[in-house]
Each structure stands twice: as C-alpha cells, then as structure tokens.
Amino acid sequence: MAANRVLVYGGRGALGSKIVQHFKSKGWWVASIDIVANEEANANVLVKLSESFTEQAGQVTADVAQLLGDQKVDAILCVAGGWAGGNCSSKDLYKNTDMMWKQSVWTSTISSHLAAVHLKQGGLLTLAGAKASLGGTSGMVGYGMAKAAVHQLCQSLAGEDSGMPHGGVAVAILPVTLDTPMNRKFMPDADFGSWTPLEYISEADFPVIRKRKRRWYRGQRAGCLVRTRRKRVGKLPLPSILLANMQSLDNKLDEVRRQISYQRDIKNCNILCFSELWLNDDMDIQLAGYMLHRQDRTAHSGKTRGGGLWIFVNNSWCTKFKEV
C-alpha cells in the first residue's frame, strides 16, 4: 500500500491530469474527483452535474467518505476551474458568472470541507486562484469574482477556528495563464512562451508540500497566495541585492520564511540583507542555496530587543568571502 495519499479535485482536466501523473510517478496513491474518470488514478469519484450546490456537495462528500473510510490523506489538491470572459454589458454575463462560480467556488468549498474531515494533521490543501483577481477584472467579471472568492477562502482557512486539522496548510496558487490546449485554441496569437507550463505546477517543489520541510511556531498555519509565473526572455533581470527592514517579531517567524520561500524576486537574488529581524540564534532561518554570512544579536552582543542584521549570500553567485 502506498505510504502517501492525495485527492485531486479536477483530476481529469489538463492540469489535474498532469498532477495525477506526477504523484503516481512518485509512488503516491491518487484519487481523482471529476465529472469524467481518470484511468491513471488509483480511484475515481465521479461528480454528478447539478444546479444545486448542496446536492452536488453532498454527493461528492458522501462518495469520498465511502472511498476513504477511516483513512486520512496527506494532501487535497483542488485544480478544478475554467475561464469565461465578458464585462457587465455582455449578454452572457449571468451564464458565465454562474459557470465560473460552479467551477471554482463550489469545488474549492467542497475541497475545504473534505480537508476538514479527511486531511491528516499537518496535511496540505491547495486551491486554484488567479493573479488577475488580485485587482479588477473588467473584461472577465464572473471569472474575477470567483477567483477572488477562492483567495478569500484560502486566507480564512488560516484562522485557528477554520476547521482545518491541526497543523494543516492552505495554499492558493495564482498563475497568470496556464499553457493548456484550450487556452492555445482560444488565444492562438498569444505569446505561449510567457505562459506557465503545466509541468511547472505539477512538479513544483513548494516547501509546504512535504511536512519535513515545514517549521511551525505556536501552531501558526499558512494561508498563502502563491504567485506562479514563468521567467520571460526580455524582462528586466532580478535584483542582485535586496535590502529589507523586516521589523519581524519572533511570532512572525513563519511569515518571514514564507516571504523568502515564495517570492521569486527575493529568493533569486545574489545577496539578501535583512535588518531589524529581532530573532535569536535558536530562531535561525535556513535558506536552501544561501549561506548566512552575518547575524547580529547573538548571545555575545548583549542585545535583548531590536537590532539584527542578516546577510545571506547566494551560493550560485559566490562561495568564498572575507570578513573585513
């Protein structure tokens, strides 16, 4: 029996199929939840189309409970969704808004309940948001509203009374445009090279997907909105040196780690210089690929509050340095 188990909501779609393939290749037990079965999955829960949210949610919830029994899963990845455009004058506004709500909000809400019931302690729930919905979406009103609701749900799941299992993590990915066959069909003149490949999402090694890579503090859980984008030829280079006054208290340690881990503009820099970290030696932040060159506020500094200058050097840029 596979040691790790995952539910993929939308497991028959373009992205969901890639995710099923990826986890199967890693030896995971994978169950797909979709309106059509995925033959590569170990098990399938078929969603019955309905105009009633409570009816569809009840059917999926009951079928998943019957499939899993008392067994818990390590992750629930909701990648169901779709796209439809149109502004408020569009004749298809109502139809498209209804469709977007069903494809994104219904599925995300059901997934959050499944996480509350079937996710292991310290497990992962991933929802599908969109970078566009961080602002106004005048040309795709229904889509923007639905994805913004997913973002809000994800952040709500970070609350202590959200119903998530102890140590559970909720993450929403925020792609710009996924490189799917349907997107290529409807946008044939677009710059495909700037789109996010499906493999990038399915194979992304987010630190939160493996419990051994997580470090918790006072039971805090993430409610992250993770932007995903592909580096584009011709864009301005990432900064070589990043300076930041973090002003972080010790109970914000997980937030500092998340900022470093998920912001490409940060983690691809040659040098990271953080001031006012207010952290002690026993609250060290280890960054993969970086060497911590200097850390003030040690036991010998005599400081008990304030201060703290951390300099991280990217090993791919420099492995030798001399302190003067």
Sequence and secondary structure as in RCSB ss.txt:
>XXXX:A:sequence
MAANRVLVYGGRGALGSKIVQHFKSKGWWVASIDIVANEEANANVLVKLSESFTEQAGQVTADVAQLLGDQKVDA
ILCVAGGWAGGNCSSKDLYKNTDMMWKQSVWTSTISSHLAAVHLKQGGLLTLAGAKASLGGTSGMVGYGMAKAAV
HQLCQSLAGEDSGMPHGGVAVAILPVTLDTPMNRKFMPDADFGSWTPLEYISEADFPVIRKRKRRWYRGQRAGCL
VRTRRKRVGKLPLPSILLANMQSLDNKLDEVRRQISYQRDIKNCNILCFSELWLNDDMDIQLAGYMLHRQDRTAH
SGKTRGGGLWIFVNNSWCTKFKEV
>XXXX:A:secstr
  S EEEEETTTSHHHHHHHHHHHHTT EEEEEESS  TTSSEEEE    S HHHHHHHHHHHHHHHHTT  EEE
EEE       B TT TTHHHHHHHHIIIIIIHHHHHHHHHHHHEEEEEEEEEE  GGGGS  TTBHHHHHHHHHH
HHHHHHTTSTTS   TT EEEEEEES B  HHHHHH TTS GGGSB HHHHHT   GGGSGGG   STT   EEE
EEE    TTS    SEEEEE    GGGHHHHHHHHHH HHHHT SEEEEE     GGG    TTEEEEEE S TT
T   SS  EEEEEETTT S     
